[in-house]
Amino acid sequence: MSPRAGNTGPRTLAFVESPVQLLNVLEWAHAHAPGAELTLVVLSPTDPMTRGQLRRMAELAREERHEVRWEEARGGPGAPFQTIGGLAGMLRRADRVVLGDPFSRYVQLLLTITRAPDLVVVDDGTATMEFVAQLARGERLVRWHRKGGRPSPRDLAFAPISAAARKRLTPAEGRGVEIFSSMPMTETPPGVTTSVNSFAWTRARFGPPRITKGADMVGTSLVETGVVDADRYLEAVTGLAKTHGATRYFAHRREATDKLHRLAVETGLEIVRPDLPLELIARRGPIGRTILSFPSTVVHTLPLALAGTEVRVSVCDIDPDWLTETASPRAQGFLSGVTGSAKDVHRLSAVSVAPVV
C-alpha cells in the first residue's frame, strides 16, 4: 500500500467510466495529491467486462484509502437524472474535479454544474491526444473515429452543453486546467498545465513480472468501432501470431464475443479476458518477452509500466486497405500518429492479407 500523508488537501472529486481512467486517477493521486480528500465516483457502464474490471480497480482504490462511490448511472431511463441530482451537492462543494473522458456527455453535463477552481483531465487512452488538439484549436469536442460525419439531431440538441463544457475546460482567471498524460501532445492549449504520467504507482505496487520466452498479443476494438474490417483484422492477427509465435491474445474489454470465438477457432490463440487494465496485468506477470499490438493506447503505456524489464513492445501498422467504407476520413492519419509518436516500441510493417472478394 502506498504511504499517504493524511487528508490535508482540497476536496477532490473524480469521475471515471472505464478501468483505465480509474487507473490514471490513482496514478495522478500518487504523483500529485498524496494528501487529497479524494472521492472517486464510478459512472458505471452496462457491459459486464468493463463493470468487472471497474470493481477490481475500485478495490485497489479503497486499498489506497480513497473513498469510492459506485453509481448505476445507466441503470434505466431515470438513472441519469437520479445520478446527477445525487451528485450536484458534491460537485458544488468540490475544490478540484478530476475527469477521465472529456468527450463523455455525462461528464460534460456534470461540468456545467461544478464551479471548482481546479480541473484535471487524466488519460482516457489515445482519445486524450485528440482532446488536447481540439481544445488548442478551439474546435467542438468530437471523438476521432466519428469526426468527418454529419452531426446527428442528438448531437445538435446537446451542442450547447458540449460548448459550455469546452468553455469550462478552457483556463481562465480563477480556473486552472491540468492535463495528466502519458500520451504525446504536439499542441498544448494556452494556459493549460501539463504533467507526465510515468506509471510510477503501477511500478511501485506491482512486479517486476516473470517474463516468458514467447509472445503475447493485445487486442483492439477497432472492428467494434467500425474502423477496421473484421475479416482483414482476423487475417492480420493470424499472420502476426504465426510470424512471432504468439500464444495468448489479451482481449480488449469492448471486443465482441463472437469475434473472439472466431479468433480462437481460426488462430488457435488462447483468448484471455483480463480482470484489470493490461498495464497492471503485464506488470504482475507472467508476460511474454514480446508484446504485439496494433495502434492503441498500450503502445504508449506499456513501455512505461514495464520500464526496467526486458519486455519489448512491437506495434503493427494498420494498412489503409483494412479500413471500412464508413471509417472516418481521419482514421488512417490518426492511427499512424499513434504509432509514430510512441517511444520505446519496435515498429512492424502492416501484415499482408488477401483481398476481400
N, C-alpha and C positions, 0 to 999 in steps of 0.2 A: 504494500500500500504506500502511495506517495505521501511524504510528510506534508502537512498543511499548517498554515500559520494562524488558524482561527478565523472566525467570521468578522473581520475588521474592515472589509472593503465595502463598496457601494452595493446596493441591491441590484443584482443581475438576474435577468430573466432571459432564458434561452429557449428558442423554438426549433424543433427538429422534426423531420418527416421521414428520414431514412437512417439506416445504421451508420453510413459513412459520415453524415452530418453530425450524428451524436459523437462519433469518434473524434471528429475535428473540434467539437466543443470541448471535449476532455483535453485534447492537445492544447487548445488555446488557454484553458484554465490553468493547466500545468505550467505553461510558459509565461503567462502574463497576469494571472489573477489568482495566486495560490491562497489568498485570504478572502476571496469574494464570497458573498452570500448568494450562491448560485442555485437558482431554481430552474430545473430542466423540464420543459413541457414537451411531451411527445404527442404530436398531432398524428395519431395512428392511422395508417392506410388500411386497406382491406385485404390485400393479398397475404396469404399465410406465411410465405417465406420471409417477406420483409418484416412482418409482425414478430416472427420468431427471432430474427436477428436483433430487432429493436429491444425485445425483452431481455435478451442476453446482454446487450450493451447497457440497458438500464441497470442490470445487476452490477456491472462494473462501475457505473456512475455512483451507485449507492455505496459501493465499497470505497470510493474516493470521497465519501461523506457529502455528496451533493444530494439535494432533495429532487426527487423525480415525481412528476405529475403526469399520469397517463390519461389522455383524452381520447375517447372514442369519437373522433372528430368527423368521421364519415359513417356513423352508425345508423343513418336513416335521414329522411328529409328534414327533420327538425334539428339534427345533430349540430350543424354549423352554427345555428342561432344560439343553442344552449352552450356550446363551447365558447363562442365569442362573448356571450353575456357573462359566463363564469370567469372569464379571464380579464374582463375590462378593468376591474379594480386593480388587479396586479399590474396591468400594463400602465395604468396612470401613475402608480406609485414607483415604478421601476426607474432607477437611475441609469441603467445600461440594458440594452436589448441586444442579444446575440442571435443571429439567424443563419440558417444554412442554405436557404433557397429563395433568393430574391425574385425569382420568376413565379413562385407559387402564389396563386390567387389568394389562398388562405393567409399566407404571410403578408401579402400586400394589403389585405383588408385589416389585419392586425396593426400594421404600421400606421394606418390612418388614425388609430386610437391613441397610441403612445406619444408622449412628449419627452421621452428620455433624451437627455443631452448627449449621450454616447450610444452609437450604433456600431456593431461589429458584424461583419459578414465572414463566415468561415466557409471552407470549401464544400461545394456540392459537386465534386468531380470537375470534369473539363468544362462544365457549364460556367464555372467561375471566370474562365478566360473570356467567354463571350459577354458575360455581365459587365466585367470591367471595361471592355472595349465599347460596349453600348453606352455605359454611363459616361465615359470620357467623351464620346461623340454627341451626347445629348439625345440619343435615339430612344424610342419606346422599347420596353423590355420584352423580347421575344426569343424563345429558345431557338438554338441554331438550326435544329432539324426541321423547324416549322417556318423559318424565315424564307421569304420569297412567295409565300402563298397569300391569297386574299383574306383579310380579316373576316371571321365569321360574325354573325349577328351577336353571338355571345361575347366575342372579343370587343365589338363596338360598344356593347352595353357596359362592359367592365372598364372601358378605356379611361373614364375619369378617375376611378380608384387606382388603376395602374399608374396614371400620371401623378397622382398625389403621392403614391409610394415612392416613385422615382425621385420626386422632389425631396421626400424625407431622407432618401439615401444620398442626397447631394449635400456636401458640407456647407454650413452657413454659420453665421455668428451665433454662438451658443449651442452649436450642434456639431460634434465631431463624428467622423466616419472612419472606421478602420477595416482593412481587408487582411485577413489572416489566411495565408495560402501557401501551398506547395506548388502551385501552377505558375508558369512563366507569364509575366504581364508586360506586353510591349507598349501599352498605353495606360498610363495611370491618371485617373481623373484628378483635376486640380483640387488641392486641399485634402485629399484622401491620404490617410496614413496606412502604410503597408508594413506587414511583418511576415517573416518566413515561418512556415510550419515545417519543422525538421523531423517530426515524429519522434521527439525526444521522450514523450511519455510512453509510447509504444515500445521503444527500445529498452527503457528502464523497467517496464512492467513485465515484458515477456522476452524469452530467449536467453542466449542465442539458440537458433534452431539446429536440429540434427539435419544434415544435408545428405540426400540420397544421390546415387550416381546418375539417375535418369533425368527425364524432362517432364515438366508439368505444363498444362495449357490452361489459359484463363479465357473463360467465355465472355461473350458480349451480347448486348441486347439490340444490336444494330438491325437485326432482322425484325424484331418486335416493334421497333420504332419506324419501320418502313423504309429504312435507308438502303439496306443490302438485301439482294435476292436470296431466298432461303436455299435454293439448290446450289448456287455459287458458293455460299458460305459453307455448306456441308462439304463440298469438294475441296475447298481451301483448307478446312480443318483436317480432312483426310490426308491431304498432301503434306501438311506440316507435321502431323503425327508420324507418318511413315518416314519422312526425311530426318526428323530429330529424335525418333524413338520415344515419343511421349506416351505415357500410360494412363495419366489421370487428366480429367477435364473439370476444372472448378467452374461450376455454372454461375452465371450472373443471376441475381435474385429475380430479375424480370424475364428470364428466358422461359419460353413456353414448354410445358411438359411433353407435348407431342414432338417438338423439335429435339428435345434432349433424348427422348426414347429413340428417335431415328438416328441420332448421333451415336448412341451406344450400340445399336444393332449394326450399323454400317461401318463404323470405325473400330469397334472393339475397345474404345476408351472407357475407363471407369468414370462414371459421372458422379461428381462429388457436389453435394449441395451444402455449402458452408453455413455454419450457425453463427458466424461472426464475419465482419469485413475481412477481405483477403489479406490486408496488411497485418492483421492480428493472427490469422491462420498461418501465414507464411512465417511470421516471427516466432510462433510457438513451435512450428515444425511437426513432423518432418516435411521437408520441401525439396523438390528436385534441384539439382545443380544449375539447370537451365529452366527458366520460366518463359514460355511462349505466349505472346499476346498480340491482338490486333490493336489499332489505335484506341486508347481508352485512358481513363484516369490512372490506372495502375502502372503505366509506363513512367509516370512521374513519381508516384508514391512508393512503389515497392523498392526502388533503389535507396530511398531514404530509410524506410523501415528496416531494410536488410543491410544497411551500411555496416561495414566491418566483417561481413561474411563473404564467402566465395561464390555466392549465387549470382548468375548472370541473367539479366532480363533482355530478351530478344523480341523485337516488335516487327510484325509483318504488315507492310503497306496494304491498303485497300486499292485493288485495281478498279479504275473507273468503270470497266465493263460489269463489275459486280453490282453497281448501283441500280436501284429500281427506277422505273419511269417516273414515279411520283416523288423521288428523293428531292430534297431542297437543292436549288442551284448552288448553294454554298457548301454542300456536304463534302465534296472532294477536297476543296481548299481547306476547310476546317479540319478534316481528319488528317490531311498531310501536315498541317500546322501542329497538330497534337503530337505527331511522331517527330517531326523535325525539331521541335523545341525541347524534346525530352533529353535529359542529361544522363550519362552513365548507362545507356542502353545500347544494345547491338541491333542495328537496323537490317532487316531482311527484305529482299525484293518480294514483290507480290507473287503469290503462288499461281502458276499457270493452271487454269481449269478449262475443261472442254466447253465450247459454246453451247448455250441452251437452244434446243430446237423444238 
